Amino acid sequence: MLTAAQQSLEQLIPLLKLEKEADYAQYERKMLHASLKERRQKGVTWYPVNLINHFISTGERYTLEFDKTNDFEQHHSFKSGGIVSVFSGQGEDADAVSGVVSFIKGDKMRVALNSSSLPAWIRENKLGVNLLFDDGSYREMNRALKQVIKAKQGRVAEIREILYGAKNPVFKEGFNFQSVQLNPVQNKALTNIFNAKDIAIIHGPPGTGKTTTLVNAIKEVVKNERQVLVCAQSNAAVDLVVEKLDILGVEVLRLGHPARLTKEVIENSLDVRITKHAFFNELKALRKRAEAFKRQGYKYKRQFRSNERMQRQLMMKEARLLREDADRIESQITQDLMDRIQVIACTLVGATHHLLRERTFRSVFIDEASQALEPACWIPILKAHRVIMAGDHLQLPPTVKSIEAGKLGLSETLFDKAIHGTNATVMLQTQYRMHPAIMKFSSEYFYNGRLQVANEILNRYDIELKERLVFIDTAGCGYSEKVNPETLSTYNEEEAKLLIKHLKNLGITNEYVGVIVPYKAQTILLNDLLLKETNLDGVREQITVNTVDSFQGQERDVIYIGLTRSNTKGEIGFLKEYRRMNVAMTRAKSKLVMIGDSSTLGNDPFYNAIIEYAQEIEGYKSAFEFLS
């Protein structure tokens, strides 16, 4: 008979299937049933492109650099870390090679190939790049779920029942961690981790030093454990932890494609560490000789005579034997690195890496667990004797593409279940980012007023609340949202112009400014307006415009939030996702400016509460004040 936890996990399998189908349907609409022209219009194909450079990059991988030749104003779906294919011809039954986008900005793209050799056809004139669908993550999540369900006894079964609240977690007695570098509650969190036999949870509201607490815990744990595994949902979250661990002097090996890693952590990647190993020169020499024999063999490609065929066979055989020798040396180097390192870091799905297949860990750390789908979390947990999770279930939820799957339970995370079903949580309470006026609303609305302001923040800013949080009301101005017919994304041109005008008058000197809006179409519009605003030429690099998901874990001196929605029906779409707004509002350090239409937003209790709070601290303004 299955336990309640096993039954709940079984229900996730069809939901994961729904999610995959929804994800693939989006891709299919853009890619599979579309002509080359339509794919270009939908932003999933660049064709033709100019190959302006090719070079060997990190890990002896070929990187190709392309320029667009058309569709310069066309919005596209390519992003850094995305899986693509580079093709010749028209893309239909053409030569192709896969790779990962390592850089994309404007009309330039770099693709790191999944190959150490360059195809001969790559120098042809008619090249293109297609966006690919990757279902590998779904296969791995499905496999992990089935393993966890199947477990009848052993450590996996125990952790499963504890995380679902069927069993109580066990904590040792007596150990009390104290560090002058951490505040009392952060020390309490570390004490909890050290005493935990099964699970420990760090609940980290915005600006409370969650990542700082986590990396200090990892640093202390590796003093007693040979090796730990550190994971997170996104590459960006993993890289942040790696960067901070590196600063603390902890030896970290970052698994993952180099193209997906930030420049700050690339030195920690497996590919780079291999190149710095004592045996790498020998490995490189073997690969070079193998390639030379391969090229020599291709000279006999037409094979008109028997002696030419024999020469080709001998050359190719020698190339193959040299490659096998090189592979053996690379395997030895890799195993040596894996055995000596203190911390191995990767994404949740990245924990399926072949180098981790047979490895288990005393402790597995999962950062930003509140943003991860539950099936993904189980992938590294299968390798764990105990689990430490960190996150905030009141900030960004996981991205779920299937509305049906989300409603039926896929949106509920393992972090949600554990934080409500166990007594293993320590909530951090002292925030080191926001002015008190910015912090107060979030603290009262989301955290029952439990957040406190660090002394250094009180010393940094004056306690005057006025003008620290401003709500600019566009009601009555005649602003109206519109929908892009191609992307179905919402934008508001008049609001965008008002935001840029206010930003221009802010008088930016050394401040870094973030502009957060809920819709992609609005980010495109705002970026276009910024480029045209000559008065901001000197400070444009200090301004970032994006959706809230891109700002998770970041902070800026000043944050603008353009709420975009303005209609007679009072429809606010996914502005209803209050947790996303919690993230947006708490990115600001010294000033927060929100712009929105109270006649559209005011009927919603959350946004009405924001407007009332702005009025309370004399931060409410009418847009008419700024229209002259």
C-alpha positions as CSV (number, residue, x, y, z in Angstrom):
1,M,0.0,0.0,0.0
2,L,1.3,3.4,-0.9
3,T,1.8,6.1,1.6
4,A,0.1,9.5,1.3
5,A,3.4,11.0,0.1
6,Q,3.7,8.3,-2.6
7,Q,0.2,8.9,-3.7
8,S,0.8,12.7,-4.0
9,L,3.9,12.1,-6.0
10,E,2.1,9.8,-8.4
11,Q,-0.3,12.6,-9.1
12,L,2.6,14.7,-10.3
13,I,3.5,12.4,-13.2
14,P,0.4,13.2,-15.4
15,L,0.8,16.9,-14.4
16,L,4.4,16.9,-15.6
17,K,3.2,15.3,-18.9
18,L,0.7,18.2,-19.3
19,E,3.5,20.7,-18.7
20,K,5.7,19.1,-21.3
21,E,2.9,19.1,-23.8
22,A,2.1,22.8,-23.1
23,D,5.8,23.7,-23.4
24,Y,6.1,21.7,-26.7
25,A,2.9,23.2,-28.1
26,Q,4.4,26.7,-27.6
27,Y,7.5,25.6,-29.5
28,E,5.5,23.8,-32.2
29,R,3.3,26.9,-32.9
30,K,6.4,29.0,-33.4
31,M,8.6,26.4,-35.2
32,L,7.4,23.1,-36.6
33,H,4.4,24.1,-38.7
34,A,5.9,27.4,-40.0
35,S,7.7,28.3,-43.1
36,L,11.2,29.8,-43.0
37,K,9.7,33.3,-43.4
38,E,7.1,32.6,-40.6
39,R,9.8,31.3,-38.3
40,R,11.9,34.4,-38.8
41,Q,8.8,36.6,-38.1
42,K,8.1,34.6,-34.9
43,G,11.7,35.1,-33.8
44,V,12.8,31.4,-33.6
45,T,15.0,31.5,-36.7
46,W,17.8,33.8,-37.9
47,Y,18.4,33.4,-41.6
48,P,20.6,34.1,-43.4
49,V,23.3,35.1,-41.0
50,N,26.9,36.2,-41.6
51,L,29.6,34.2,-40.0
52,I,31.9,37.0,-38.9
53,N,34.3,34.9,-36.7
54,H,35.0,31.4,-35.4
55,F,37.4,30.5,-32.7
56,I,38.3,27.9,-30.0
57,S,36.8,29.0,-26.7
58,T,36.5,27.5,-23.2
59,G,36.9,23.7,-23.1
60,E,38.4,23.5,-26.6
61,R,35.0,24.1,-28.1
62,Y,34.4,25.9,-31.3
63,T,32.4,29.1,-31.0
64,L,30.8,30.8,-34.0
65,E,29.9,34.5,-34.1
66,F,27.1,35.6,-36.3
67,D,25.6,38.9,-37.5
68,K,21.9,39.2,-38.5
69,T,21.4,40.3,-42.1
70,N,17.7,41.2,-41.9
71,D,14.7,41.5,-39.5
72,F,16.7,43.9,-37.4
73,E,13.7,45.2,-35.5
74,Q,12.1,41.8,-35.1
75,H,11.6,40.5,-31.5
76,H,13.1,37.0,-31.0
77,S,13.1,34.1,-28.5
78,F,16.8,33.4,-28.4
79,K,18.5,33.8,-25.1
80,S,21.9,33.0,-23.5
81,G,22.0,29.3,-22.6
82,G,19.4,28.3,-25.2
83,I,19.9,25.2,-27.3
84,V,20.1,25.9,-31.0
85,S,21.1,24.3,-34.3
86,V,23.3,26.0,-36.9
87,F,22.3,24.9,-40.4
88,S,23.2,25.4,-44.0
89,G,20.8,26.0,-46.9
90,Q,17.2,26.6,-46.1
91,G,17.1,24.5,-42.9
92,E,15.1,21.7,-44.5
93,D,17.1,18.5,-44.5
94,A,20.2,20.6,-44.4
95,D,23.6,20.1,-42.7
96,A,23.3,21.1,-39.1
97,V,25.2,21.1,-35.8
98,S,23.9,21.8,-32.3
99,G,25.2,24.2,-29.8
100,V,24.4,26.6,-27.0
101,V,24.0,30.4,-27.2
102,S,26.9,31.9,-25.2
103,F,26.1,35.5,-26.0
104,I,23.4,37.5,-27.6
105,K,22.9,41.2,-27.9
106,G,21.2,43.3,-30.6
107,D,22.0,41.7,-33.9
108,K,25.0,39.6,-32.7
109,M,24.9,36.0,-31.5
110,R,27.7,33.6,-30.4
111,V,27.1,29.9,-30.4
112,A,29.4,27.4,-28.6
113,L,29.2,24.1,-30.6
114,N,28.8,20.8,-28.8
115,S,31.8,19.7,-30.8
116,S,35.6,20.1,-30.8
117,S,35.7,20.1,-34.6
118,L,34.3,22.6,-37.2
119,P,32.1,21.1,-40.0
120,A,33.4,21.8,-43.5
121,W,30.2,23.3,-44.6
122,I,30.2,26.0,-41.9
123,R,32.0,28.4,-44.2
124,E,29.2,28.4,-46.7
125,N,27.4,31.6,-47.4
126,K,23.8,30.5,-46.5
127,L,23.8,29.8,-42.8
128,G,21.0,30.1,-40.3
129,V,20.2,29.4,-36.6
130,N,17.2,27.6,-35.3
131,L,15.8,27.5,-31.8
132,L,15.5,23.9,-30.6
133,F,13.2,22.2,-28.1
134,D,14.9,20.3,-25.3
135,D,12.8,17.6,-23.6
136,G,15.7,16.1,-21.7
137,S,14.7,17.9,-18.5
138,Y,11.3,16.4,-18.6
139,R,12.7,12.9,-19.0
140,E,14.9,13.3,-16.0
141,M,12.2,14.8,-13.8
142,N,9.9,11.9,-14.7
143,R,12.6,9.4,-14.0
144,A,13.3,11.0,-10.6
145,L,9.6,11.0,-9.6
146,K,9.3,7.3,-10.3
147,Q,12.4,6.4,-8.3
148,V,11.1,8.4,-5.3
149,I,7.7,6.7,-5.5
150,K,9.3,3.3,-5.8
151,A,11.4,3.7,-2.7
152,K,9.9,1.5,0.1
153,Q,12.7,1.8,2.6
154,G,16.1,3.4,2.9
155,R,17.2,7.0,3.0
156,V,15.2,8.3,0.0
157,A,11.9,6.9,1.5
158,E,12.7,8.5,4.9
159,I,13.4,11.9,3.5
160,R,10.3,11.6,1.3
161,E,8.1,11.0,4.3
162,I,9.7,13.8,6.3
163,L,9.4,16.4,3.6
164,Y,5.7,15.5,3.3
165,G,5.2,15.9,7.0
166,A,4.5,12.2,7.7
167,K,7.5,11.9,9.9
168,N,9.3,14.5,12.1
169,P,12.8,15.6,11.3
170,V,15.5,14.8,13.9
171,F,17.9,17.3,15.3
172,K,20.9,16.7,17.5
173,E,21.4,18.6,20.7
174,G,24.2,20.7,22.0
175,F,25.8,22.3,19.0
176,N,25.5,26.1,18.9
177,F,27.1,27.9,16.0
178,Q,28.3,31.5,16.7
179,S,30.0,33.7,14.1
180,V,30.7,37.5,14.4
181,Q,30.2,37.7,10.7
182,L,26.5,36.7,11.0
183,N,23.6,38.1,12.9
184,P,21.9,36.0,15.7
185,V,19.1,34.6,13.4
186,Q,21.6,33.7,10.7
187,N,23.7,31.9,13.4
188,K,20.5,30.1,14.5
189,A,20.0,29.0,10.9
190,L,23.5,27.6,10.8
191,T,23.0,25.9,14.1
192,N,19.8,24.3,12.7
193,I,21.8,23.0,9.7
194,F,24.6,21.5,11.7
195,N,22.2,19.8,14.1
196,A,19.9,18.5,11.3
197,K,20.0,14.8,10.6
198,D,17.4,14.9,7.8
199,I,16.4,18.3,6.6
200,A,16.9,22.0,7.4
201,I,15.2,25.0,5.8
202,I,16.3,28.6,5.5
203,H,13.4,31.0,4.8
204,G,15.0,34.1,3.4
205,P,12.8,37.2,2.7
206,P,14.2,39.9,0.4
207,G,17.5,41.4,1.5
208,T,17.9,39.2,4.6
209,G,21.2,37.6,3.5
210,K,19.8,34.2,2.5
211,T,22.7,33.5,0.1
212,T,25.3,34.8,2.6
213,T,23.9,32.5,5.2
214,L,23.8,29.5,2.8
215,V,27.4,29.9,1.6
216,N,28.7,30.3,5.1
217,A,26.8,27.1,6.0
218,I,28.4,25.3,3.1
219,K,31.9,26.6,4.0
220,E,31.5,25.2,7.6
221,V,29.9,21.9,6.5
222,V,32.8,21.0,4.1
223,K,35.2,21.2,7.1
224,N,33.5,18.0,8.4
225,E,32.3,16.4,5.1
226,R,34.5,15.4,2.2
227,Q,32.3,16.8,-0.5
228,V,28.8,18.4,-0.8
229,L,26.5,19.0,-3.8
230,V,25.0,22.5,-4.3
231,C,22.1,23.0,-6.7
232,A,19.5,25.6,-7.8
233,Q,16.8,25.8,-10.4
234,S,18.6,28.3,-12.7
235,N,22.2,28.7,-13.9
236,A,22.2,32.3,-12.6
237,A,21.3,31.2,-9.0
238,V,24.0,28.5,-9.1
239,D,26.6,30.9,-10.4
240,L,25.8,33.4,-7.6
241,V,26.5,30.7,-5.0
242,V,29.6,29.6,-6.8
243,E,30.9,33.2,-7.0
244,K,30.4,33.8,-3.2
245,L,31.9,30.4,-2.3
246,D,34.9,31.3,-4.4
247,I,35.3,34.6,-2.5
248,L,35.3,32.6,0.8
249,G,38.1,30.4,-0.5
250,V,36.0,27.2,-1.0
251,E,37.1,24.9,-3.8
252,V,34.1,24.6,-6.2
253,L,33.7,22.7,-9.4
254,R,30.9,24.0,-11.6
255,L,29.3,21.5,-13.9
256,G,27.5,22.7,-17.0
257,H,28.0,23.9,-20.5
258,P,30.5,26.9,-20.4
259,A,28.1,28.9,-22.6
260,R,25.6,28.9,-19.8
261,L,28.0,30.2,-17.1
262,T,28.7,33.8,-16.2
263,K,32.2,35.1,-16.7
264,E,32.7,35.4,-12.9
265,V,32.6,31.6,-12.5
266,I,34.0,30.3,-15.7
267,E,37.3,29.6,-14.0
268,N,35.4,27.1,-11.8
269,S,34.0,25.2,-14.7
270,L,35.0,21.6,-15.5
271,D,36.2,22.6,-19.0
272,V,38.6,25.3,-17.6
273,R,39.8,23.2,-14.7
274,I,40.7,20.4,-17.2
275,T,42.9,22.8,-19.2
276,K,44.8,23.7,-16.0
277,H,45.5,20.1,-15.0
278,A,49.1,18.8,-15.1
279,F,48.2,16.2,-17.8
280,F,46.4,18.6,-20.1
281,N,49.3,19.3,-22.4
282,E,49.6,15.6,-23.1
283,L,45.8,15.5,-23.8
284,K,46.0,18.4,-26.2
285,A,48.9,17.0,-28.1
286,L,47.1,13.7,-28.6
287,R,43.9,15.5,-29.9
288,K,46.1,17.5,-32.2
289,R,47.7,14.5,-33.7
290,A,44.4,12.7,-34.1
291,E,43.0,15.7,-36.0
292,A,46.1,15.7,-38.2
293,F,45.6,12.0,-39.1
294,K,41.9,12.6,-39.8
295,R,42.7,15.5,-42.2
296,Q,45.3,13.4,-43.9
297,G,42.8,10.6,-44.3
298,Y,40.3,12.9,-46.0
299,K,42.8,13.5,-48.7
300,Y,41.9,10.0,-49.9
301,K,38.2,10.6,-49.7
302,R,37.4,9.7,-53.3
303,Q,39.1,6.3,-53.0
304,F,39.8,5.6,-56.7
305,R,42.6,3.1,-56.0
306,S,43.1,0.2,-53.6
307,N,46.3,1.8,-52.2
308,E,44.4,5.0,-51.6
309,R,41.6,3.1,-49.7
310,M,44.3,1.4,-47.6
311,Q,46.0,4.7,-46.8
312,R,42.7,6.2,-45.8
313,Q,41.8,3.2,-43.5
314,L,45.3,3.4,-41.8
315,M,45.0,7.1,-41.3
316,M,41.5,6.9,-39.8
317,K,42.5,3.9,-37.6
318,E,45.4,5.9,-36.2
319,A,43.2,8.9,-35.6
320,R,40.6,6.7,-33.8
321,L,43.3,5.1,-31.5
322,L,44.8,8.5,-30.7
323,R,41.3,9.8,-29.8
324,E,40.7,6.8,-27.5
325,D,44.0,7.5,-25.7
326,A,43.0,11.2,-25.4
327,D,39.6,10.1,-24.0
328,R,41.3,7.9,-21.4
329,I,43.5,10.7,-20.2
330,E,40.6,13.2,-20.1
331,S,38.7,10.7,-18.0
332,Q,41.6,10.3,-15.6
333,I,41.9,14.1,-15.3
334,T,38.2,14.5,-14.7
335,Q,38.0,11.8,-12.0
336,D,41.0,13.4,-10.3
337,L,39.2,16.8,-10.2
338,M,36.0,15.2,-9.0
339,D,37.6,13.4,-6.2
340,R,39.6,16.4,-4.9
341,I,37.0,19.1,-5.0
342,Q,35.1,20.3,-1.9
343,V,31.9,21.5,-3.6
344,I,30.2,20.3,-6.8
345,A,27.7,22.9,-8.2
346,C,25.1,22.5,-10.9
347,T,21.4,23.1,-11.7
348,L,18.8,20.6,-10.4
349,V,18.5,18.9,-13.8
350,G,22.3,19.2,-14.1
351,A,22.6,16.7,-11.2
352,T,21.9,14.0,-13.8
353,H,25.4,14.7,-15.2
354,H,27.2,11.4,-16.0
355,L,30.0,12.3,-13.6
356,L,27.5,12.3,-10.7
357,R,25.7,9.1,-11.7
358,E,27.3,6.9,-9.0
359,R,28.0,9.6,-6.4
360,T,26.1,10.2,-3.2
361,F,26.5,13.0,-0.7
362,R,26.2,13.4,3.0
363,S,24.6,16.9,2.4
364,V,22.8,18.3,-0.6
365,F,22.1,22.1,-0.6
366,I,19.2,23.5,-2.8
367,D,19.1,27.2,-3.2
368,E,16.0,29.1,-4.6
369,A,14.0,25.9,-3.8
370,S,10.8,28.0,-3.8
371,Q,11.3,28.6,-7.6
372,A,11.8,25.0,-8.6
373,L,9.2,22.4,-9.8
374,E,9.0,19.6,-7.2
375,P,10.0,16.9,-9.7
376,A,13.3,18.8,-10.4
377,C,14.1,19.0,-6.7
378,W,14.0,15.2,-6.4
379,I,16.8,14.7,-8.9
380,P,19.6,15.8,-6.5
381,I,17.7,14.7,-3.4
382,L,18.1,11.1,-4.7
383,K,21.8,11.5,-4.0
384,A,21.4,12.9,-0.5
385,H,21.7,11.6,3.0
386,R,20.2,14.9,4.2
387,V,18.8,18.0,2.5
388,I,19.2,21.7,3.2
389,M,16.8,24.0,1.3
390,A,16.8,27.8,1.0
391,G,14.3,30.1,-0.5
392,D,11.2,32.2,0.0
393,H,7.8,30.9,-1.0
394,L,6.5,34.5,-0.9
395,Q,8.7,35.5,-3.8
396,L,8.8,34.2,-7.4
397,P,7.0,30.9,-7.9
398,P,8.1,28.3,-10.4
399,T,7.3,29.0,-14.0
400,V,4.4,26.7,-15.1
401,K,3.3,26.8,-18.8
402,S,0.3,24.6,-18.4
403,I,-2.5,26.4,-16.6
404,E,-4.3,23.1,-16.0
405,A,-1.2,21.5,-14.5
406,G,-0.6,24.5,-12.3
407,K,-4.1,24.5,-10.9
408,L,-4.0,20.8,-10.2
409,G,-0.9,21.1,-8.1
410,L,2.3,21.4,-10.2
411,S,2.7,25.0,-9.0
412,E,3.0,23.9,-5.4
413,T,6.7,23.3,-4.7
414,L,8.4,20.9,-2.4
415,F,9.7,23.9,-0.5
416,D,6.0,25.0,0.1
417,K,5.2,21.5,1.5
418,A,8.2,21.3,3.7
419,I,8.0,24.8,5.2
420,H,4.4,24.2,6.2
421,G,4.6,20.6,7.1
422,T,7.8,20.4,9.1
423,N,9.4,22.2,12.1
424,A,12.8,22.5,10.3
425,T,12.6,26.2,9.3
426,V,14.5,29.2,10.5
427,M,13.2,32.5,9.0
428,L,15.8,35.3,8.6
429,Q,14.5,38.6,9.8
430,T,17.1,41.4,9.4
431,Q,17.2,43.0,6.0
432,Y,20.3,44.8,4.7
433,R,18.9,46.3,1.4
434,M,15.9,48.6,1.6
435,H,15.1,51.9,3.2
436,P,12.5,51.4,5.9
437,A,9.8,53.1,3.8
438,I,10.3,50.5,1.1
439,M,10.6,47.6,3.4
440,K,7.6,48.4,5.5
441,F,4.8,47.5,3.0
442,S,6.3,44.1,2.1
443,S,7.0,43.3,5.7
444,E,3.5,43.9,6.8
445,Y,1.7,42.4,3.8
446,F,3.8,39.3,3.3
447,Y,5.8,38.6,6.5
448,N,3.4,39.6,9.4
449,G,5.6,42.6,10.2
450,R,8.5,40.4,11.2
451,L,11.2,42.1,9.0
452,Q,13.7,44.4,10.8
453,V,16.0,47.0,9.3
454,A,19.8,46.4,9.9
455,N,21.6,49.2,11.8
456,E,23.8,49.9,8.9
457,I,20.8,50.7,6.7
458,L,19.4,53.1,9.4
459,N,22.8,54.8,9.5
460,R,23.1,55.0,5.7
461,Y,19.7,56.6,5.0
462,D,17.8,59.3,6.8
463,I,14.6,58.0,8.4
464,E,12.4,60.4,6.5
465,L,9.8,58.3,4.7
466,K,8.7,61.0,2.1
467,E,9.7,60.4,-1.5
468,R,11.3,57.0,-0.8
469,L,8.2,55.1,-2.1
470,V,6.2,57.0,-4.8
471,F,3.0,55.9,-6.6
472,I,2.3,58.0,-9.7
473,D,-1.4,57.6,-10.6
474,T,-2.3,57.8,-14.3
475,A,-6.1,57.6,-13.7
476,G,-7.9,60.1,-15.9
477,C,-5.0,60.7,-18.2
478,G,-6.5,58.7,-21.1
479,Y,-3.7,56.2,-21.1
480,S,-4.7,52.8,-22.7
481,E,-3.0,49.5,-22.9
482,K,-2.7,47.7,-26.2
483,V,-1.8,44.2,-27.3
484,N,0.9,43.2,-29.8
485,P,-1.0,41.1,-32.4
486,E,2.0,38.8,-33.0
487,T,3.2,38.1,-29.5
488,L,-0.1,38.8,-27.7
489,S,2.0,40.8,-25.1
490,T,0.5,43.9,-23.5
491,Y,2.1,47.4,-23.7
492,N,1.2,51.0,-22.8
493,E,2.9,53.6,-24.8
494,E,1.8,56.7,-22.8
495,E,2.8,55.1,-19.5
496,A,6.2,54.2,-21.0
497,K,6.8,57.8,-22.1
498,L,5.8,59.1,-18.7
499,L,8.2,56.7,-17.0
500,I,11.1,57.8,-19.2
501,K,10.3,61.5,-18.6
502,H,10.3,61.0,-14.8
503,L,13.5,58.9,-15.1
504,K,15.2,61.7,-17.1
505,N,14.3,64.2,-14.4
506,L,15.6,62.0,-11.6
507,G,19.2,63.3,-12.2
508,I,21.1,60.1,-12.3
509,T,24.8,60.4,-11.3
510,N,26.2,57.2,-9.7
511,E,23.0,55.4,-9.1
512,Y,22.0,52.2,-10.8
513,V,18.4,52.0,-11.9
514,G,16.2,49.1,-12.6
515,V,13.0,49.4,-14.6
516,I,10.6,46.5,-14.0
517,V,7.5,45.8,-16.1
518,P,5.2,42.8,-16.3
519,Y,5.1,42.3,-20.1
520,K,7.9,41.7,-22.7
521,A,6.3,44.1,-25.2
522,Q,6.6,46.9,-22.6
523,T,10.3,46.1,-22.1
524,I,10.9,46.4,-25.9
525,L,9.0,49.7,-26.0
526,L,10.9,51.1,-23.0
527,N,14.3,50.0,-24.4
528,D,13.5,51.7,-27.7
529,L,12.5,54.9,-25.9
530,L,15.7,54.8,-23.9
531,L,17.9,54.6,-27.0
532,K,16.2,57.7,-28.4
533,E,16.5,59.7,-25.2
534,T,19.8,61.6,-25.8
535,N,19.7,63.2,-22.3
536,L,20.4,59.8,-20.8
537,D,23.4,59.0,-23.1
538,G,25.9,59.4,-20.3
539,V,24.1,57.1,-17.9
540,R,22.4,54.6,-20.2
541,E,24.7,51.7,-19.1
542,Q,23.4,52.3,-15.5
543,I,19.8,51.6,-16.5
544,T,18.4,48.1,-16.9
545,V,14.9,47.4,-18.3
546,N,13.4,43.9,-17.9
547,T,10.6,41.7,-16.5
548,V,10.6,40.8,-12.8
549,D,12.0,37.3,-13.3
550,S,15.2,38.7,-14.6
551,F,15.7,40.8,-11.4
552,Q,15.3,37.9,-8.9
553,G,18.3,38.0,-6.5
554,Q,19.4,41.4,-7.8
555,E,19.1,45.0,-6.3
556,R,19.3,48.5,-7.6
557,D,19.7,52.0,-6.0
558,V,16.4,53.0,-7.7
559,I,13.6,50.8,-9.0
560,Y,10.8,51.9,-11.3
561,I,7.8,49.6,-11.7
562,G,5.5,50.3,-14.7
563,L,2.3,48.4,-14.1
564,T,1.2,48.8,-17.7
565,R,-2.5,47.7,-17.4
566,S,-5.0,50.4,-18.0
567,N,-8.5,49.4,-19.2
568,T,-12.2,50.1,-18.5
569,K,-12.8,46.5,-17.4
570,G,-10.4,46.5,-14.4
571,E,-8.6,43.5,-15.8
572,I,-5.0,43.1,-14.5
573,G,-4.0,39.7,-15.8
574,F,-1.0,38.2,-14.0
575,L,-0.5,41.3,-11.9
576,K,-2.6,39.1,-9.7
577,E,0.5,37.2,-8.9
578,Y,1.3,39.2,-5.9
579,R,4.5,37.3,-5.1
580,R,6.0,38.6,-8.3
581,M,5.2,42.2,-7.2
582,N,6.8,41.4,-3.8
583,V,10.0,40.6,-5.7
584,A,9.8,43.7,-7.9
585,M,9.2,46.1,-5.0
586,T,12.0,44.7,-2.8
587,R,14.7,45.2,-5.4
588,A,15.0,48.9,-4.5
589,K,17.6,50.1,-2.0
590,S,16.9,53.9,-1.7
591,K,13.9,54.8,-3.9
592,L,10.9,53.0,-5.4
593,V,8.7,54.6,-8.1
594,M,5.5,52.8,-9.2
595,I,3.4,54.0,-12.1
596,G,-0.1,52.7,-12.6
597,D,-3.8,53.4,-13.2
598,S,-5.7,53.4,-10.0
599,S,-9.1,53.1,-11.8
600,T,-7.9,49.7,-13.2
601,L,-5.9,48.5,-10.2
602,G,-7.8,50.0,-7.3
603,N,-10.5,47.4,-7.1
604,D,-7.8,44.8,-6.3
605,P,-7.2,44.6,-2.6
606,F,-3.4,44.3,-2.9
607,Y,-2.9,47.2,-5.2
608,N,-5.4,49.3,-3.2
609,A,-3.3,48.6,-0.2
610,I,-0.2,49.8,-2.0
611,I,-2.0,53.1,-3.0
612,E,-3.2,53.6,0.5
613,Y,0.3,53.1,1.9
614,A,1.7,55.6,-0.6
615,Q,-0.9,58.1,0.6
616,E,0.0,57.4,4.2
617,I,3.7,58.2,3.7
618,E,3.0,61.2,1.4
619,G,4.2,59.3,-1.7
620,Y,1.0,59.4,-3.7
621,K,1.2,61.6,-6.9
622,S,-1.1,62.3,-9.8
623,A,0.5,61.9,-13.3
624,F,-0.9,65.3,-14.1
625,E,1.9,66.8,-12.0
626,F,4.4,65.5,-14.5
627,L,2.7,66.3,-17.8
628,S,3.5,69.9,-18.1
